[in-house]
Amino acid sequence: MGRKKDNDALREGRALDKLKWETAEQLGLTDDLQDADELSVREAGKIGGKMVRRLVKKGEEAIAREGARKARKNLTE
């Protein structure tokens, strides 16, 4: 059971890293991320803030899909 938990944690970590890089690229900050010591607090905050907004949006979309799925299921019962 521990192995599955470890694999899930690795997968989540990779997904978050991918999201970080995508966000940094959209903000034009990928060059700054090559050397994390050069990243300003302001730039790091922009990346973090945008990531949070994207994660919230994805969560809201997932909740809406789940609600729609349940509604369709209830209509067919």
C-alpha atoms as an extended CHARMM CRD file, in Angstrom:
* protein
*
        77  EXT
         1         1  MET       CA              0.0000000000        0.0000000000        0.0000000000  PROA      1               0.0000000000
         2         2  GLY       CA              2.9170000000        2.3380000000        0.6990000000  PROA      2               0.0000000000
         3         3  ARG       CA              4.1790000000        1.9650000000       -2.8530000000  PROA      3               0.0000000000
         4         4  LYS       CA              0.8730000000        3.1990000000       -4.3390000000  PROA      4               0.0000000000
         5         5  LYS       CA              0.9410000000        6.1650000000       -1.9860000000  PROA      5               0.0000000000
         6         6  ASP       CA              4.5270000000        6.9640000000       -3.0470000000  PROA      6               0.0000000000
         7         7  ASN       CA              3.6100000000        6.7120000000       -6.7380000000  PROA      7               0.0000000000
         8         8  ASP       CA              0.6120000000        8.9870000000       -6.2460000000  PROA      8               0.0000000000
         9         9  ALA       CA              2.7970000000       11.5690000000       -4.4870000000  PROA      9               0.0000000000
        10        10  LEU       CA              5.3490000000       11.4590000000       -7.3240000000  PROA      10              0.0000000000
        11        11  ARG       CA              2.6140000000       11.8520000000       -9.9310000000  PROA      11              0.0000000000
        12        12  GLU       CA              1.1310000000       14.8330000000       -8.0760000000  PROA      12              0.0000000000
        13        13  GLY       CA              4.5690000000       16.3900000000       -7.7430000000  PROA      13              0.0000000000
        14        14  ARG       CA              5.1920000000       16.0520000000      -11.4680000000  PROA      14              0.0000000000
        15        15  ALA       CA              1.7930000000       17.5620000000      -12.2720000000  PROA      15              0.0000000000
        16        16  LEU       CA              2.5190000000       20.5600000000      -10.0340000000  PROA      16              0.0000000000
        17        17  ASP       CA              5.9750000000       21.0090000000      -11.5720000000  PROA      17              0.0000000000
        18        18  LYS       CA              4.3970000000       20.9600000000      -15.0320000000  PROA      18              0.0000000000
        19        19  LEU       CA              1.8520000000       23.5490000000      -13.9220000000  PROA      19              0.0000000000
        20        20  LYS       CA              4.6250000000       25.7560000000      -12.5160000000  PROA      20              0.0000000000
        21        21  TRP       CA              6.5540000000       25.6810000000      -15.7760000000  PROA      21              0.0000000000
        22        22  GLU       CA              3.4360000000       26.3130000000      -17.8880000000  PROA      22              0.0000000000
        23        23  THR       CA              2.5220000000       29.2830000000      -15.7020000000  PROA      23              0.0000000000
        24        24  ALA       CA              6.0540000000       30.6840000000      -15.7750000000  PROA      24              0.0000000000
        25        25  GLU       CA              6.1110000000       30.3260000000      -19.5600000000  PROA      25              0.0000000000
        26        26  GLN       CA              2.8140000000       32.2200000000      -19.8970000000  PROA      26              0.0000000000
        27        27  LEU       CA              4.2610000000       34.9990000000      -17.7470000000  PROA      27              0.0000000000
        28        28  GLY       CA              7.5010000000       35.0530000000      -19.7470000000  PROA      28              0.0000000000
        29        29  LEU       CA              9.5610000000       33.9620000000      -16.7330000000  PROA      29              0.0000000000
        30        30  THR       CA             11.0380000000       30.6410000000      -17.9120000000  PROA      30              0.0000000000
        31        31  ASP       CA             14.5220000000       32.1420000000      -18.2470000000  PROA      31              0.0000000000
        32        32  ASP       CA             14.3300000000       33.3070000000      -14.6410000000  PROA      32              0.0000000000
        33        33  LEU       CA             13.4290000000       29.8220000000      -13.4400000000  PROA      33              0.0000000000
        34        34  GLN       CA             16.6180000000       28.3280000000      -14.8460000000  PROA      34              0.0000000000
        35        35  ASP       CA             18.3880000000       29.8930000000      -11.8730000000  PROA      35              0.0000000000
        36        36  ALA       CA             15.9130000000       29.9780000000       -8.9980000000  PROA      36              0.0000000000
        37        37  ASP       CA             18.2460000000       32.2460000000       -6.9970000000  PROA      37              0.0000000000
        38        38  GLU       CA             17.6010000000       34.9930000000       -9.5600000000  PROA      38              0.0000000000
        39        39  LEU       CA             13.8230000000       34.8450000000       -9.1990000000  PROA      39              0.0000000000
        40        40  SER       CA             12.4820000000       37.8980000000       -7.4100000000  PROA      40              0.0000000000
        41        41  VAL       CA              9.8260000000       37.6860000000       -4.7330000000  PROA      41              0.0000000000
        42        42  ARG       CA              7.4680000000       39.5550000000       -7.0370000000  PROA      42              0.0000000000
        43        43  GLU       CA              8.0050000000       37.0830000000       -9.8900000000  PROA      43              0.0000000000
        44        44  ALA       CA              7.5820000000       34.1050000000       -7.5580000000  PROA      44              0.0000000000
        45        45  GLY       CA              4.3700000000       35.6670000000       -6.2380000000  PROA      45              0.0000000000
        46        46  LYS       CA              3.0320000000       36.1570000000       -9.7640000000  PROA      46              0.0000000000
        47        47  ILE       CA              3.6990000000       32.5240000000      -10.5830000000  PROA      47              0.0000000000
        48        48  GLY       CA              2.1480000000       31.3140000000       -7.3230000000  PROA      48              0.0000000000
        49        49  GLY       CA             -0.9090000000       33.5210000000       -7.6660000000  PROA      49              0.0000000000
        50        50  LYS       CA             -1.5630000000       32.4810000000      -11.2300000000  PROA      50              0.0000000000
        51        51  MET       CA             -1.0930000000       28.8210000000      -10.3160000000  PROA      51              0.0000000000
        52        52  VAL       CA             -3.6450000000       29.1130000000       -7.5260000000  PROA      52              0.0000000000
        53        53  ARG       CA             -6.1480000000       30.7730000000       -9.8620000000  PROA      53              0.0000000000
        54        54  ARG       CA             -5.6660000000       28.0060000000      -12.4310000000  PROA      54              0.0000000000
        55        55  LEU       CA             -6.0020000000       25.2710000000       -9.8130000000  PROA      55              0.0000000000
        56        56  VAL       CA             -9.1920000000       26.8290000000       -8.4430000000  PROA      56              0.0000000000
        57        57  LYS       CA            -10.6140000000       27.0770000000      -11.9590000000  PROA      57              0.0000000000
        58        58  LYS       CA             -9.7920000000       23.4160000000      -12.6610000000  PROA      58              0.0000000000
        59        59  GLY       CA            -11.3970000000       22.4240000000       -9.3620000000  PROA      59              0.0000000000
        60        60  GLU       CA            -14.5390000000       24.4020000000      -10.1410000000  PROA      60              0.0000000000
        61        61  GLU       CA            -14.7160000000       22.7860000000      -13.5910000000  PROA      61              0.0000000000
        62        62  ALA       CA            -14.3330000000       19.3140000000      -12.0510000000  PROA      62              0.0000000000
        63        63  ILE       CA            -17.1010000000       20.0400000000       -9.5360000000  PROA      63              0.0000000000
        64        64  ALA       CA            -19.3760000000       21.2970000000      -12.3280000000  PROA      64              0.0000000000
        65        65  ARG       CA            -18.6980000000       18.1650000000      -14.4160000000  PROA      65              0.0000000000
        66        66  GLU       CA            -19.4240000000       15.9330000000      -11.4420000000  PROA      66              0.0000000000
        67        67  GLY       CA            -22.6530000000       17.8020000000      -10.7400000000  PROA      67              0.0000000000
        68        68  ALA       CA            -23.7280000000       17.4870000000      -14.3720000000  PROA      68              0.0000000000
        69        69  ARG       CA            -22.8780000000       13.7740000000      -14.3450000000  PROA      69              0.0000000000
        70        70  LYS       CA            -24.9660000000       13.2170000000      -11.2130000000  PROA      70              0.0000000000
        71        71  ALA       CA            -27.8480000000       15.2210000000      -12.6700000000  PROA      71              0.0000000000
        72        72  ARG       CA            -27.8270000000       13.0890000000      -15.8530000000  PROA      72              0.0000000000
        73        73  LYS       CA            -27.7090000000        9.9360000000      -13.7550000000  PROA      73              0.0000000000
        74        74  ASN       CA            -30.7020000000       11.0860000000      -11.7050000000  PROA      74              0.0000000000
        75        75  LEU       CA            -32.6970000000       11.8240000000      -14.8690000000  PROA      75              0.0000000000
        76        76  THR       CA            -32.1600000000        8.3180000000      -16.2080000000  PROA      76              0.0000000000
        77        77  GLU       CA            -33.1600000000        6.5560000000      -12.9840000000  PROA      77              0.0000000000
